[in-house]
Every structure is written in C-alpha cells, then in structure tokens.
C-alpha cells in the first residue's frame, strides 16, 4: 500500500511505502530570506513532514540538495550541520541548479526510514 500526503494535481508532498518516506522537493515559503533563513525553513518543513509519517531526521536515508548559488554552500552547510543529530549524517548530494522560482536559494529532496 502506498500512502500519499497533501496530494495535488501535480505532486504529493510525501509518499510512504514499505517503511520508507519519500518527500517532494522542499523549498522556503518566504523566499525573501537569505540562504540561512531559507535553509531553516526547508529543514522545518522536512521535520514536519517526517513527523506526520512517524519518522524524524535521525532516520534519513538519502538527501539531495539543489542550491542556486554555490557561494551560499558554506552558509547552507552551517545550518544543515547544526540541524543534524550527531552521528546521523545521511548520504547526501549537493548540486548547483536553476530552481523553479528566482527567489528560491535551496531545495531539498529527502528519503527517510519510518
């Protein structure tokens, strides 16, 4: 059985199947903030979605990060590292990308165990 959350015409915010949570790309609601502020918003959205599925950030399996400007990489990493539980850093990829909206600085795609 596949359980979908916040299903829209184009995408679901999260799907759960076979003990694994798959999150859609998470972006900042307030794109006027700098990279640190946007990263905090994205991580809070990830926390909220994982909690709804019965998981949390200590159970991350893989994270893909898309960042608009690699100059923001150190500041994004500072927020990321403060958020992660010690010893629970997942496999991760970070790439520079043109995001769907010009104000977005970071987007994260997460896979986590239940």
N, CA, C and O atoms as a Tinker XYZ file with bonds, in Angstrom:
   456  protein
     1  N      0.839000   -1.189000    0.000000    73     2
     2  CA     0.000000    0.000000    0.000000    64     1     3
     3  C      0.881000    1.250000    0.000000    63     2     4     5
     4  O      1.883000    1.321000    0.712000    81     3
     5  N      0.500000    2.202000   -0.787000    73     3     6
     6  CA     1.181000    3.498000   -0.832000    64     5     7
     7  C      0.284000    4.519000   -0.160000    63     6     8     9
     8  O     -0.896000    4.640000   -0.492000    81     7
     9  N      0.849000    5.254000    0.788000    73     7    10
    10  CA     0.114000    6.330000    1.457000    64     9    11
    11  C      0.687000    7.648000    0.958000    63    10    12    13
    12  O      1.897000    7.865000    1.015000    81    11
    13  N     -0.179000    8.526000    0.471000    73    11    14
    14  CA     0.256000    9.834000   -0.054000    64    13    15
    15  C     -0.275000   10.947000    0.841000    63    14    16    17
    16  O     -1.375000   10.854000    1.388000    81    15
    17  N      0.520000   11.995000    0.980000    73    15    18
    18  CA     0.173000   13.133000    1.833000    64    17    19
    19  C      0.110000   14.398000    0.983000    63    18    20    21
    20  O      0.952000   14.623000    0.114000    81    19
    21  N     -0.914000   15.225000    1.253000    73    19    22
    22  CA    -1.059000   16.510000    0.567000    64    21    23
    23  C     -0.979000   16.344000   -0.955000    63    22    24    25
    24  O     -0.130000   16.931000   -1.624000    81    23
    25  N     -1.880000   15.535000   -1.464000    73    23    26
    26  CA    -1.905000   15.222000   -2.889000    64    25    27
    27  C     -2.501000   16.386000   -3.661000    63    26    28    29
    28  O     -3.586000   16.867000   -3.336000    81    27
    29  N     -1.802000   16.825000   -4.663000    73    27    30
    30  CA    -2.284000   17.882000   -5.546000    64    29    31
    31  C     -2.362000   17.357000   -6.969000    63    30    32    33
    32  O     -2.099000   16.178000   -7.207000    81    31
    33  N     -2.717000   18.210000   -7.916000    73    31    34
    34  CA    -2.834000   17.761000   -9.302000    64    33    35
    35  C     -1.482000   17.404000   -9.930000    63    34    36    37
    36  O     -1.427000   16.644000  -10.897000    81    35
    37  N     -0.383000   17.960000   -9.374000    73    35    38
    38  CA     0.936000   17.763000   -9.961000    64    37    39
    39  C      1.823000   16.843000   -9.133000    63    38    40    41
    40  O      2.628000   16.091000   -9.683000    81    39
    41  N      1.676000   16.901000   -7.792000    73    39    42
    42  CA     2.574000   16.136000   -6.938000    64    41    43
    43  C      1.981000   15.947000   -5.560000    63    42    44    45
    44  O      1.032000   16.630000   -5.175000    81    43
    45  N      2.549000   15.016000   -4.827000    73    43    46
    46  CA     2.246000   14.831000   -3.409000    64    45    47
    47  C      3.453000   15.341000   -2.631000    63    46    48    49
    48  O      4.584000   15.232000   -3.104000    81    47
    49  N      3.227000   15.892000   -1.452000    73    47    50
    50  CA     4.356000   16.359000   -0.628000    64    49    51
    51  C      5.175000   15.193000   -0.087000    63    50    52    53
    52  O      6.373000   15.324000    0.163000    81    51
    53  N      4.501000   14.032000    0.094000    73    51    54
    54  CA     5.217000   12.884000    0.634000    64    53    55
    55  C      4.455000   11.615000    0.283000    63    54    56    57
    56  O      3.225000   11.610000    0.226000    81    55
    57  N      5.195000   10.547000    0.049000    73    55    58
    58  CA     4.612000    9.214000   -0.120000    64    57    59
    59  C      5.345000    8.275000    0.825000    63    58    60    61
    60  O      6.550000    8.401000    1.040000    81    59
    61  N      4.597000    7.332000    1.386000    73    59    62
    62  CA     5.173000    6.326000    2.266000    64    61    63
    63  C      4.844000    4.960000    1.686000    63    62    64    65
    64  O      3.695000    4.657000    1.366000    81    63
    65  N      5.888000    4.142000    1.560000    73    63    66
    66  CA     5.706000    2.792000    1.028000    64    65    67
    67  C      6.773000    1.871000    1.601000    63    66    68    69
    68  O      7.961000    2.193000    1.602000    81    67
    69  N      6.329000    0.731000    2.082000    73    67    70
    70  CA     7.257000   -0.306000    2.504000    64    69    71
    71  C      8.265000    0.196000    3.550000    63    70    72    73
    72  O      9.439000   -0.173000    3.513000    81    71
    73  N      7.796000    1.036000    4.478000    73    71    74
    74  CA     8.647000    1.518000    5.555000    64    73    75
    75  C      9.575000    2.659000    5.194000    63    74    76    77
    76  O     10.491000    2.978000    5.952000    81    75
    77  N      9.350000    3.280000    4.042000    73    75    78
    78  CA    10.210000    4.382000    3.592000    64    77    79
    79  C      9.350000    5.592000    3.241000    63    78    80    81
    80  O      8.306000    5.458000    2.604000    81    79
    81  N      9.803000    6.791000    3.668000    73    79    82
    82  CA     9.159000    8.073000    3.334000    64    81    83
    83  C      9.931000    8.728000    2.202000    63    82    84    85
    84  O     11.158000    8.813000    2.237000    81    83
    85  N      9.205000    9.185000    1.209000    73    83    86
    86  CA     9.795000    9.909000    0.087000    64    85    87
    87  C      9.177000   11.303000    0.072000    63    86    88    89
    88  O      7.969000   11.438000   -0.118000    81    87
    89  N      9.982000   12.332000    0.267000    73    87    90
    90  CA     9.482000   13.706000    0.276000    64    89    91
    91  C      9.709000   14.368000   -1.070000    63    90    92    93
    92  O     10.725000   14.141000   -1.727000    81    91
    93  N      8.754000   15.184000   -1.468000    73    91    94
    94  CA     8.942000   16.039000   -2.634000    64    93    95
    95  C     10.000000   17.086000   -2.287000    63    94    96    97
    96  O     10.343000   17.259000   -1.117000    81    95
    97  N     10.504000   17.767000   -3.277000    73    95    98
    98  CA    11.463000   18.840000   -3.026000    64    97    99
    99  C     10.848000   19.894000   -2.123000    63    98   100   101
   100  O      9.760000   20.400000   -2.396000    81    99
   101  N     11.553000   20.224000   -1.040000    73    99   102
   102  CA    11.067000   21.211000   -0.078000    64   101   103
   103  C     11.807000   22.523000   -0.283000    63   102   104   105
   104  O     13.034000   22.551000   -0.378000    81   103
   105  N     11.048000   23.606000   -0.350000    73   103   106
   106  CA    11.596000   24.944000   -0.567000    64   105   107
   107  C     11.050000   25.896000    0.494000    63   106   108   109
   108  O     10.095000   25.573000    1.201000    81   107
   109  N     11.652000   27.047000    0.594000    73   107   110
   110  CA    11.237000   28.054000    1.574000    64   109   111
   111  C      9.903000   28.676000    1.184000    63   110   112   113
   112  O      9.655000   28.956000    0.011000    81   111
   113  N      9.051000   28.888000    2.177000    73   111   114
   114  CA     7.794000   29.605000    1.946000    64   113   115
   115  C      8.064000   31.095000    1.756000    63   114   116   117
   116  O      7.387000   31.760000    0.971000    81   115
   117  N      9.060000   31.615000    2.480000    73   115   118
   118  CA     9.436000   33.029000    2.391000    64   117   119
   119  C     10.762000   33.125000    1.652000    63   118   120   121
   120  O     11.829000   32.970000    2.247000    81   119
   121  N     10.687000   33.383000    0.343000    73   119   122
   122  CA    11.907000   33.412000   -0.458000    64   121   123
   123  C     12.654000   34.744000   -0.394000    63   122   124   125
   124  O     13.609000   34.959000   -1.140000    81   123
   125  N     12.215000   35.643000    0.504000    73   123   126
   126  CA    12.956000   36.893000    0.679000    64   125   127
   127  C     14.117000   36.720000    1.665000    63   126   128   129
   128  O     14.971000   37.599000    1.780000    81   127
   129  N     14.146000   35.593000    2.370000    73   127   130
   130  CA    15.217000   35.363000    3.344000    64   129   131
   131  C     16.507000   34.942000    2.658000    63   130   132   133
   132  O     16.499000   34.478000    1.518000    81   131
   133  N     17.624000   35.114000    3.378000    73   131   134
   134  CA    18.916000   34.689000    2.849000    64   133   135
   135  C     19.015000   33.167000    2.888000    63   134   136   137
   136  O     18.069000   32.498000    3.304000    81   135
   137  N     20.142000   32.616000    2.462000    73   135   138
   138  CA    20.295000   31.171000    2.391000    64   137   139
   139  C     20.119000   30.507000    3.755000    63   138   140   141
   140  O     19.534000   29.426000    3.832000    81   139
   141  N     20.602000   31.115000    4.819000    73   139   142
   142  CA    20.452000   30.529000    6.153000    64   141   143
   143  C     18.978000   30.466000    6.543000    63   142   144   145
   144  O     18.509000   29.443000    7.042000    81   143
   145  N     18.256000   31.545000    6.319000    73   143   146
   146  CA    16.825000   31.580000    6.639000    64   145   147
   147  C     16.030000   30.591000    5.798000    63   146   148   149
   148  O     15.152000   29.896000    6.310000    81   147
   149  N     16.336000   30.530000    4.513000    73   147   150
   150  CA    15.630000   29.583000    3.651000    64   149   151
   151  C     15.967000   28.142000    4.040000    63   150   152   153
   152  O     15.086000   27.283000    4.031000    81   151
   153  N     17.209000   27.873000    4.374000    73   151   154
   154  CA    17.584000   26.511000    4.784000    64   153   155
   155  C     16.851000   26.124000    6.055000    63   154   156   157
   156  O     16.373000   24.995000    6.172000    81   155
   157  N     16.753000   27.043000    7.013000    73   155   158
   158  CA    15.996000   26.751000    8.248000    64   157   159
   159  C     14.534000   26.419000    7.933000    63   158   160   161
   160  O     13.971000   25.488000    8.509000    81   159
   161  N     13.924000   27.173000    7.024000    73   159   162
   162  CA    12.534000   26.915000    6.639000    64   161   163
   163  C     12.388000   25.538000    6.002000    63   162   164   165
   164  O     11.453000   24.801000    6.317000    81   163
   165  N     13.301000   25.192000    5.115000    73   163   166
   166  CA    13.253000   23.897000    4.431000    64   165   167
   167  C     13.403000   22.768000    5.451000    63   166   168   169
   168  O     12.663000   21.786000    5.397000    81   167
   169  N     14.339000   22.898000    6.366000    73   167   170
   170  CA    14.558000   21.851000    7.369000    64   169   171
   171  C     13.357000   21.726000    8.305000    63   170   172   173
   172  O     13.027000   20.622000    8.737000    81   171
   173  N     12.702000   22.836000    8.622000    73   171   174
   174  CA    11.491000   22.787000    9.451000    64   173   175
   175  C     10.373000   22.064000    8.701000    63   174   176   177
   176  O      9.627000   21.289000    9.300000    81   175
   177  N     10.255000   22.309000    7.404000    73   175   178
   178  CA     9.240000   21.618000    6.599000    64   177   179
   179  C      9.525000   20.119000    6.554000    63   178   180   181
   180  O      8.603000   19.307000    6.626000    81   179
   181  N     10.793000   19.757000    6.437000    73   179   182
   182  CA    11.184000   18.344000    6.438000    64   181   183
   183  C     10.835000   17.717000    7.781000    63   182   184   185
   184  O     10.261000   16.629000    7.831000    81   183
   185  N     11.179000   18.399000    8.866000    73   183   186
   186  CA    10.833000   17.895000   10.199000    64   185   187
   187  C      9.330000   17.640000   10.321000    63   186   188   189
   188  O      8.912000   16.598000   10.826000    81   187
   189  N      8.528000   18.587000    9.858000    73   187   190
   190  CA     7.068000   18.473000    9.986000    64   189   191
   191  C      6.525000   17.307000    9.165000    63   190   192   193
   192  O      5.682000   16.551000    9.649000    81   191
   193  N      6.994000   17.156000    7.942000    73   191   194
   194  CA     6.518000   16.052000    7.107000    64   193   195
   195  C      6.931000   14.705000    7.695000    63   194   196   197
   196  O      6.119000   13.783000    7.768000    81   195
   197  N      8.178000   14.591000    8.109000    73   195   198
   198  CA     8.635000   13.319000    8.678000    64   197   199
   199  C      7.837000   12.975000    9.934000    63   198   200   201
   200  O      7.500000   11.811000   10.154000    81   199
   201  N      7.533000   13.974000   10.752000    73   199   202
   202  CA     6.745000   13.723000   11.967000    64   201   203
   203  C      5.362000   13.192000   11.608000    63   202   204   205
   204  O      4.854000   12.295000   12.280000    81   203
   205  N      4.753000   13.730000   10.568000    73   203   206
   206  CA     3.427000   13.258000   10.149000    64   205   207
   207  C      3.456000   11.790000    9.746000    63   206   208   209
   208  O      2.464000   11.080000    9.912000    81   207
   209  N      4.586000   11.333000    9.218000    73   207   210
   210  CA     4.707000    9.943000    8.793000    64   209   211
   211  C      5.164000    9.029000    9.922000    63   210   212   213
   212  O      5.158000    7.806000    9.777000    81   211
   213  N      5.561000    9.623000   11.052000    73   211   214
   214  CA     6.070000    8.826000   12.167000    64   213   215
   215  C      7.562000    8.603000   12.104000    63   214   216   217
   216  O      8.067000    7.625000   12.655000    81   215
   217  N      8.282000    9.502000   11.437000    73   215   218
   218  CA     9.732000    9.404000   11.321000    64   217   219
   219  C     10.364000   10.698000   11.827000    63   218   220   221
   220  O      9.665000   11.579000   12.328000    81   219
   221  N     11.674000   10.810000   11.696000    73   219   222
   222  CA    12.369000   12.040000   12.068000    64   221   223
   223  C     13.740000   12.087000   11.392000    63   222   224   225
   224  O     14.142000   11.148000   10.706000    81   223
   225  N     14.445000   13.194000   11.600000    73   223   226
   226  CA    15.710000   13.429000   10.905000    64   225   227
   227  C     16.816000   12.447000   11.278000    63   226   228   229
   228  O     17.821000   12.371000   10.571000    81   227
   229  N     16.664000   11.702000   12.354000    73   227   230
   230  CA    17.672000   10.697000   12.706000    64   229   231
   231  C     17.560000    9.462000   11.809000    63   230   232   233
   232  O     18.404000    8.568000   11.873000    81   231
   233  N     16.518000    9.413000   10.972000    73   231   234
   234  CA    16.258000    8.236000   10.140000    64   233   235
   235  C     16.416000    8.535000    8.645000    63   234   236   237
   236  O     15.891000    7.806000    7.803000    81   235
   237  N     17.143000    9.611000    8.321000    73   235   238
   238  CA    17.368000    9.970000    6.919000    64   237   239
   239  C     18.177000    8.888000    6.209000    63   238   240   241
   240  O     19.180000    8.402000    6.731000    81   239
   241  N     17.728000    8.523000    5.021000    73   239   242
   242  CA    18.442000    7.538000    4.211000    64   241   243
   243  C     19.272000    8.200000    3.122000    63   242   244   245
   244  O     20.363000    7.732000    2.797000    81   243
   245  N     18.757000    9.293000    2.554000    73   243   246
   246  CA    19.440000   10.000000    1.461000    64   245   247
   247  C     18.850000   11.396000    1.344000    63   246   248   249
   248  O     17.642000   11.583000    1.492000    81   247
   249  N     19.708000   12.374000    1.077000    73   247   250
   250  CA    19.247000   13.746000    0.856000    64   249   251
   251  C     19.928000   14.291000   -0.393000    63   250   252   253
   252  O     21.139000   14.156000   -0.572000    81   251
   253  N     19.128000   14.904000   -1.246000    73   251   254
   254  CA    19.642000   15.603000   -2.420000    64   253   255
   255  C     19.357000   17.083000   -2.215000    63   254   256   257
   256  O     18.221000   17.476000   -1.947000    81   255
   257  N     20.393000   17.898000   -2.342000    73   255   258
   258  CA    20.259000   19.341000   -2.139000    64   257   259
   259  C     20.575000   20.051000   -3.445000    63   258   260   261
   260  O     21.602000   19.813000   -4.080000    81   259
   261  N     19.661000   20.927000   -3.822000    73   259   262
   262  CA    19.844000   21.760000   -5.002000    64   261   263
   263  C     20.008000   23.190000   -4.514000    63   262   264   265
   264  O     19.158000   23.705000   -3.788000    81   263
   265  N     21.093000   23.826000   -4.910000    73   263   266
   266  CA    21.403000   25.166000   -4.425000    64   265   267
   267  C     21.625000   26.074000   -5.640000    63   266   268   269
   268  O     22.328000   25.710000   -6.583000    81   267
   269  N     21.017000   27.249000   -5.595000    73   267   270
   270  CA    21.069000   28.145000   -6.750000    64   269   271
   271  C     22.456000   28.748000   -6.953000    63   270   272   273
   272  O     22.876000   28.952000   -8.093000    81   271
   273  N     23.175000   29.038000   -5.868000    73   271   274
   274  CA    24.471000   29.712000   -5.955000    64   273   275
   275  C     25.461000   29.002000   -5.035000    63   274   276   277
   276  O     25.271000   28.983000   -3.819000    81   275
   277  N     26.491000   28.430000   -5.594000    73   275   278
   278  CA    27.466000   27.694000   -4.778000    64   277   279
   279  C     28.190000   28.584000   -3.773000    63   278   280   281
   280  O     28.804000   28.077000   -2.835000    81   279
   281  N     28.129000   29.885000   -3.951000    73   279   282
   282  CA    28.699000   30.792000   -2.948000    64   281   283
   283  C     27.953000   30.668000   -1.622000    63   282   284   285
   284  O     28.502000   30.995000   -0.569000    81   283
   285  N     26.695000   30.193000   -1.666000    73   283   286
   286  CA    25.886000   30.003000   -0.459000    64   285   287
   287  C     26.137000   28.657000    0.226000    63   286   288   289
   288  O     25.582000   28.392000    1.292000    81   287
   289  N     26.967000   27.811000   -0.377000    73   287   290
   290  CA    27.205000   26.467000    0.142000    64   289   291
   291  C     27.687000   26.456000    1.597000    63   290   292   293
   292  O     27.141000   25.692000    2.393000    81   291
   293  N     28.676000   27.258000    1.980000    73   291   294
   294  CA    29.134000   27.234000    3.382000    64   293   295
   295  C     28.043000   27.640000    4.377000    63   294   296   297
   296  O     27.913000   27.010000    5.426000    81   295
   297  N     27.266000   28.664000    4.076000    73   295   298
   298  CA    26.214000   29.115000    4.991000    64   297   299
   299  C     25.094000   28.087000    5.092000    63   298   300   301
   300  O     24.539000   27.873000    6.171000    81   299
   301  N     24.761000   27.450000    3.972000    73   299   302
   302  CA    23.756000   26.390000    4.000000    64   301   303
   303  C     24.253000   25.229000    4.845000    63   302   304   305
   304  O     23.498000   24.690000    5.654000    81   303
   305  N     25.511000   24.834000    4.673000    73   303   306
   306  CA    26.083000   23.730000    5.436000    64   305   307
   307  C     26.117000   24.022000    6.935000    63   306   308   309
   308  O     25.938000   23.113000    7.745000    81   307
   309  N     26.341000   25.259000    7.305000    73   307   310
   310  CA    26.368000   25.628000    8.724000    64   309   311
   311  C     25.012000   25.349000    9.382000    63   310   312   313
   312  O     24.952000   24.795000   10.480000    81   311
   313  N     23.936000   25.731000    8.709000    73   311   314
   314  CA    22.589000   25.482000    9.228000    64   313   315
   315  C     22.296000   23.977000    9.210000    63   314   316   317
   316  O     21.751000   23.435000   10.172000    81   315
   317  N     22.653000   23.323000    8.133000    73   315   318
   318  CA    22.442000   21.878000    7.988000    64   317   319
   319  C     23.128000   21.113000    9.113000    63   318   320   321
   320  O     22.512000   20.260000    9.751000    81   319
   321  N     24.394000   21.411000    9.356000    73   319   322
   322  CA    25.161000   20.683000   10.372000    64   321   323
   323  C     24.621000   20.923000   11.774000    63   322   324   325
   324  O     24.669000   20.020000   12.610000    81   323
   325  N     24.111000   22.111000   12.049000    73   323   326
   326  CA    23.518000   22.407000   13.360000    64   325   327
   327  C     22.206000   21.633000   13.543000    63   326   328   329
   328  O     21.837000   21.300000   14.669000    81   327
   329  N     21.511000   21.351000   12.454000    73   327   330
   330  CA    20.216000   20.658000   12.491000    64   329   331
   331  C     20.365000   19.153000   12.656000    63   330   332   333
   332  O     19.547000   18.517000   13.319000    81   331
   333  N     21.398000   18.585000   12.060000    73   331   334
   334  CA    21.566000   17.123000   12.081000    64   333   335
   335  C     21.893000   16.591000   13.466000    63   334   336   337
   336  O     22.684000   17.199000   14.186000    81   335
   337  N     21.294000   15.461000   13.855000    73   335   338
   338  CA    21.699000   14.820000   15.098000    64   337   339
   339  C     23.114000   14.251000   14.936000    63   338   340   341
   340  O     23.473000   13.775000   13.859000    81   339
   341  N     23.908000   14.299000   15.999000    73   339   342
   342  CA    25.276000   13.768000   15.957000    64   341   343
   343  C     25.257000   12.308000   15.531000    63   342   344   345
   344  O     24.461000   11.516000   16.036000    81   343
   345  N     26.126000   11.961000   14.611000    73   343   346
   346  CA    26.255000   10.585000   14.168000    64   345   347
   347  C     25.180000   10.118000   13.205000    63   346   348   349
   348  O     25.135000    8.934000   12.871000    81   347
   349  N     24.312000   11.013000   12.748000    73   347   350
   350  CA    23.201000   10.612000   11.881000    64   349   351
   351  C     23.259000   11.256000   10.493000    63   350   352   353
   352  O     22.240000   11.337000    9.806000    81   351
   353  N     24.439000   11.712000   10.079000    73   351   354
   354  CA    24.544000   12.339000    8.755000    64   353   355
   355  C     24.264000   11.300000    7.668000    63   354   356   357
   356  O     24.906000   10.251000    7.629000    81   355
   357  N     23.303000   11.594000    6.785000    73   355   358
   358  CA    22.943000   10.638000    5.734000    64   357   359
   359  C     23.865000   10.784000    4.521000    63   358   360   361
   360  O     24.617000   11.755000    4.435000    81   359
   361  N     23.816000    9.838000    3.589000    73   359   362
   362  CA    24.424000   10.085000    2.285000    64   361   363
   363  C     23.744000   11.325000    1.695000    63   362   364   365
   364  O     22.547000   11.539000    1.885000    81   363
   365  N     24.524000   12.132000    0.980000    73   363   366
   366  CA    23.982000   13.401000    0.502000    64   365   367
   367  C     24.673000   13.798000   -0.787000    63   366   368   369
   368  O     25.856000   13.519000   -0.980000    81   367
   369  N     23.938000   14.444000   -1.658000    73   367   370
   370  CA    24.495000   15.055000   -2.857000    64   369   371
   371  C     24.037000   16.507000   -2.883000    63   370   372   373
   372  O     22.891000   16.806000   -2.548000    81   371
   373  N     24.921000   17.399000   -3.275000    73   371   374
   374  CA    24.572000   18.811000   -3.414000    64   373   375
   375  C     25.010000   19.271000   -4.795000    63   374   376   377
   376  O     26.167000   19.105000   -5.181000    81   375
   377  N     24.068000   19.853000   -5.535000    73   375   378
   378  CA    24.382000   20.332000   -6.878000    64   377   379
   379  C     23.866000   21.756000   -7.061000    63   378   380   381
   380  O     22.885000   22.159000   -6.435000    81   379
   381  N     24.532000   22.500000   -7.916000    73   379   382
   382  CA    24.049000   23.823000   -8.280000    64   381   383
   383  C     22.966000   23.635000   -9.333000    63   382   384   385
   384  O     23.126000   22.849000  -10.267000    81   383
   385  N     21.858000   24.363000   -9.177000    73   383   386
   386  CA    20.733000   24.219000  -10.104000    64   385   387
   387  C     19.962000   25.521000  -10.222000    63   386   388   389
   388  O     19.924000   26.325000   -9.290000    81   387
   389  N     19.355000   25.716000  -11.369000    73   387   390
   390  CA    18.406000   26.816000  -11.542000    64   389   391
   391  C     17.079000   26.304000  -10.985000    63   390   392   393
   392  O     16.477000   25.395000  -11.556000    81   391
   393  N     16.623000   26.880000   -9.876000    73   391   394
   394  CA    15.390000   26.427000   -9.243000    64   393   395
   395  C     14.178000   27.042000   -9.932000    63   394   396   397
   396  O     14.309000   28.010000  -10.681000    81   395
   397  N     13.003000   26.482000   -9.678000    73   395   398
   398  CA    11.789000   26.854000  -10.406000    64   397   399
   399  C     11.372000   28.305000  -10.204000    63   398   400   401
   400  O     10.761000   28.894000  -11.096000    81   399
   401  N     11.687000   28.895000   -9.054000    73   399   402
   402  CA    11.383000   30.312000   -8.815000    64   401   403
   403  C     12.680000   31.059000   -8.555000    63   402   404   405
   404  O     13.568000   30.544000   -7.876000    81   403
   405  N     12.797000   32.261000   -9.085000    73   403   406
   406  CA    14.049000   33.006000   -8.950000    64   405   407
   407  C     14.464000   33.294000   -7.495000    63   406   408   409
   408  O     15.659000   33.379000   -7.210000    81   407
   409  N     13.505000   33.445000   -6.574000    73   407   410
   410  CA    13.844000   33.765000   -5.197000    64   409   411
   411  C     14.314000   32.577000   -4.377000    63   410   412   413
   412  O     14.926000   32.758000   -3.324000    81   411
   413  N     14.042000   31.373000   -4.838000    73   411   414
   414  CA    14.450000   30.191000   -4.090000    64   413   415
   415  C     15.953000   30.006000   -4.172000    63   414   416   417
   416  O     16.538000   30.083000   -5.252000    81   415
   417  N     16.572000   29.765000   -3.034000    73   415   418
   418  CA    18.012000   29.572000   -2.968000    64   417   419
   419  C     18.396000   28.115000   -2.737000    63   418   420   421
   420  O     19.515000   27.712000   -3.053000    81   419
   421  N     17.473000   27.318000   -2.185000    73   419   422
   422  CA    17.783000   25.925000   -1.856000    64   421   423
   423  C     16.513000   25.079000   -1.922000    63   422   424   425
   424  O     15.426000   25.531000   -1.561000    81   423
   425  N     16.674000   23.856000   -2.386000    73   423   426
   426  CA    15.596000   22.874000   -2.405000    64   425   427
   427  C     16.191000   21.544000   -1.960000    63   426   428   429
   428  O     17.288000   21.183000   -2.387000    81   427
   429  N     15.481000   20.815000   -1.112000    73   427   430
   430  CA    15.976000   19.532000   -0.611000    64   429   431
   431  C     14.960000   18.439000   -0.864000    63   430   432   433
   432  O     13.760000   18.627000   -0.662000    81   431
   433  N     15.456000   17.291000   -1.309000    73   431   434
   434  CA    14.664000   16.085000   -1.538000    64   433   435
   435  C     15.172000   15.032000   -0.560000    63   434   436   437
   436  O     16.363000   14.723000   -0.536000    81   435
   437  N     14.265000   14.482000    0.245000    73   435   438
   438  CA    14.638000   13.588000    1.330000    64   437   439
   439  C     13.962000   12.230000    1.185000    63   438   440   441
   440  O     12.799000   12.124000    0.796000    81   439
   441  N     14.730000   11.201000    1.510000    73   439   442
   442  CA    14.209000    9.854000    1.683000    64   441   443
   443  C     14.576000    9.431000    3.092000    63   442   444   445
   444  O     15.726000    9.585000    3.502000    81   443
   445  N     13.600000    8.891000    3.855000    73   443   446
   446  CA    13.843000    8.512000    5.237000    64   445   447
   447  C     13.125000    7.208000    5.568000    63   446   448   449
   448  O     12.100000    6.877000    4.972000    81   447
   449  N     13.678000    6.482000    6.522000    73   447   450
   450  CA    13.033000    5.271000    7.016000    64   449   451
   451  C     11.965000    5.672000    8.032000    63   450   452   453
   452  O     12.066000    6.710000    8.686000    81   451
   453  N     10.934000    4.823000    8.148000    73   451   454
   454  CA     9.929000    5.054000    9.193000    64   453   455
   455  C     10.493000    4.646000   10.540000    63   454   456
   456  O      9.808000    4.760000   11.556000    81   455
